[in-house]
Amino acid sequence: EPVKPQVHTDAVPGPKSLAISKDIDQIQDARTHVLVADYEKSSGNYLVDADNNVLLDVFGQISSIALGYNVPQLIELAKSKEFITAALNRPALGSFPPKDWAKWLEEGLLTVRPKGLDHLVTTLCGSSANETAFKAACMAYRNRERGGAAFTQEELDSCMLNHAPGSPELVVLSFKSGFHGRLFGSLSATRSKAIHKIDVPAFDWPVAPFPNTQYPLAENEAANKAEEAKCLAEYEEILIQHKKTRPVAAVIIEPILSEGGDCHASPEYFRQLRLIAKKHGAFFIVDEVQTGVGATGKFWAHEKWGLKEGEEPDFVTFSKKMQQAGIFHKLETRPNAPYRNYNTWMGDPMRTLQAREIIKVIRDNNLVEHTAVTGKKLAATLEDIFSRNQGVVSNHRGQDDGTFQAFDFETPAKRDAFVAKMRANGIQVGGCGDRSTRLRPTLTFGDAHLAILAEAIEKTLKQI
Ligand SMILES: Cc1ncc(COP(=O)(O)O)c(CNc2csc(C(=O)O)c2)c1O
C-alpha cells in the first residue's frame, strides 16, 4: 500500500470524478456520490480516486471494508477454482446448494458464531438480514402462541387479505436513532433520519427512547445511570402496554447506534434490555451489521455486555465487513415449515468464501486484538488533539478499545466542512447523525496510518 495520501486536485471529488458522476447520472442517481474510485489502483488502507488522488480511507466505504483494498489473500482466493466456480454458477442455495456448502460455512462463518447461536441464514444485505430475523421472530412467536398446532383455516384465509389473525397484530420494537435498513420492515424499525422514511408507508411499530449519554463519562456517571434507568422503565412499559393489544414479537438494537450518530450506553443497560425482552416474551435481535467483525475491539460488539449462559440474543444479524450478510439464530426460531423464510439466492457463495478468507486473515493476524490496541492509541491521540481545540470538537466517544470512534462539531455545517476539508487533505472520513464525524478504519489500520490521520485532523481543525 502507498506510504501516504496524495491529493493534487483543489478538492475531492476532482474534475474527473465529477465528469464520470455526471455520466452515471444519466443512468442512475449520482447525487449520493462522494467520489469516483479507481479500484485497480486502490491498495490496503488507501483509496485511489478517478483523479489519481490517494486517500487514506478511515471510513471503509460505509464501514464495509474489513481488511482494505486488493488484499493479497483475497486476490489469491479469487484465482482459485473453488471461487471461480462459485462466482460463475450462482446457486439457488435454498434448493440447489453446492456440495461443499456446509463445509464452507463450517470453515468460515460458523467459526465466529455468537455463543449459543448455531444456526445461520445467509441473506443479500443488512436490510434483508433484519427482515429475515423479523419474519422468523414473528413466525416463532405465533407458533409458540398456537402451542405448535397447525394453522387454522381462518388464519390461512385472512392472511391472503393481509388481515388478522393470519397477518397477526405483532410489532417490532426499535429505538430512537436506530438504523436497521431501508426495506419496508427494516425501514419501519429505522428511526434515524426523516429523509430515509418520508413518503414510504410504515408499520405502526413502537419506538423506545435510547439513553442520551453525557460525556466525558467519568464526569457524568450518576446522570448517565439515571438516564439509562429512565429509558429502561419506559422500554418495559411499552412491552407491558403492547401485551394487551399488539404484542412485541421482537426487539431490535444496535450495540452502538451508528447511523443515528454513534450513540453508546453501558454494557449493563444492554444486558437489561435483553433480560426485559425475555421477561415479556419478545425475541431479541442484535443488529451487528455495522458494529460486527472486530472494529469495536471484539469480534462482536455485544460480547462486551457480559451476557450470561441463557441470556444470549435470539438473533444476531450481520453484513458489511463480513461481505456475506445473514443472521445467526437458534434452532427454535427455524420456521415450522419450509419455504416460509426463502428467496431465490438465499445468500451468495462467492461472498461466503470471501467471508471465510477474511475471518482467516483476521484470526491468523490477531486483527481483533490489534484493533483493540490501536483503538486505545487512537482514543489517546484524539483526546490530546481535542484538548488543544476546546470548543471546536466535543463528545469524543468509543468503547475504551476498538477504532469505532466518533466526535461532534457544534453545527452540521462545521461537521460537513471538516469532512470535506479532510478529504482535500487526503483522508476519507464519514459523518453520521446531524453533527457527528465517525471513524471506521479497517482492521489493518495501524500506527503509521494513525500518525497520518492525527496530522490531518490537526491541520484540518485549523482550516475550518
Ligand atoms: C446497523 C445497520 N443495520 C442495517 C443496515 C442495512 O444494511 P444494508 O441493507 O445497507 O446492507 C445498516 C446499513 N448502514 C448504512 C449506512 S448508510 C446507509 C444508507 O442506507 O444510507 C446504510 C446498518 O448500519
PDBQT file of the ligand as one rigid body, heavy atoms in Angstrom, charges set to zero:
ROOT
HETATM    1  C1  LIG A 501     -26.837  -1.139  11.846  1.00  0.00    +0.000 C 
HETATM    2  C2  LIG A 501     -27.288  -1.342  10.432  1.00  0.00    +0.000 A 
HETATM    3  N1  LIG A 501     -28.265  -2.237  10.170  1.00  0.00    +0.000 NA
HETATM    4  C3  LIG A 501     -28.705  -2.447   8.907  1.00  0.00    +0.000 A 
HETATM    5  C4  LIG A 501     -28.173  -1.751   7.851  1.00  0.00    +0.000 A 
HETATM    6  C5  LIG A 501     -28.699  -2.023   6.444  1.00  0.00    +0.000 C 
HETATM    7  O1  LIG A 501     -27.726  -2.689   5.696  1.00  0.00    +0.000 OA
HETATM    8  P1  LIG A 501     -27.784  -2.581   4.105  1.00  0.00    +0.000 P 
HETATM    9  O2  LIG A 501     -29.175  -3.002   3.701  1.00  0.00    +0.000 OA
HETATM   10  O3  LIG A 501     -27.486  -1.134   3.757  1.00  0.00    +0.000 OA
HETATM   11  O4  LIG A 501     -26.734  -3.535   3.646  1.00  0.00    +0.000 OA
HETATM   12  C6  LIG A 501     -27.145  -0.822   8.060  1.00  0.00    +0.000 A 
HETATM   13  C7  LIG A 501     -26.582  -0.096   6.872  1.00  0.00    +0.000 C 
HETATM   14  N2  LIG A 501     -25.801   1.056   7.133  1.00  0.00    +0.000 N 
HETATM   15  C8  LIG A 501     -25.944   2.131   6.348  1.00  0.00    +0.000 A 
HETATM   16  C9  LIG A 501     -25.087   3.176   6.383  1.00  0.00    +0.000 A 
HETATM   17  S1  LIG A 501     -25.600   4.418   5.386  1.00  0.00    +0.000 SA
HETATM   18  C10 LIG A 501     -26.939   3.593   4.886  1.00  0.00    +0.000 A 
HETATM   19  C11 LIG A 501     -27.952   4.168   3.996  1.00  0.00    +0.000 C 
HETATM   20  O5  LIG A 501     -28.802   3.365   3.521  1.00  0.00    +0.000 OA
HETATM   21  O6  LIG A 501     -27.930   5.394   3.820  1.00  0.00    +0.000 OA
HETATM   22  C12 LIG A 501     -26.989   2.341   5.466  1.00  0.00    +0.000 A 
HETATM   23  C13 LIG A 501     -26.691  -0.600   9.381  1.00  0.00    +0.000 A 
HETATM   24  O7  LIG A 501     -25.728   0.316   9.648  1.00  0.00    +0.000 OA
ENDROOT
TORSDOF 0
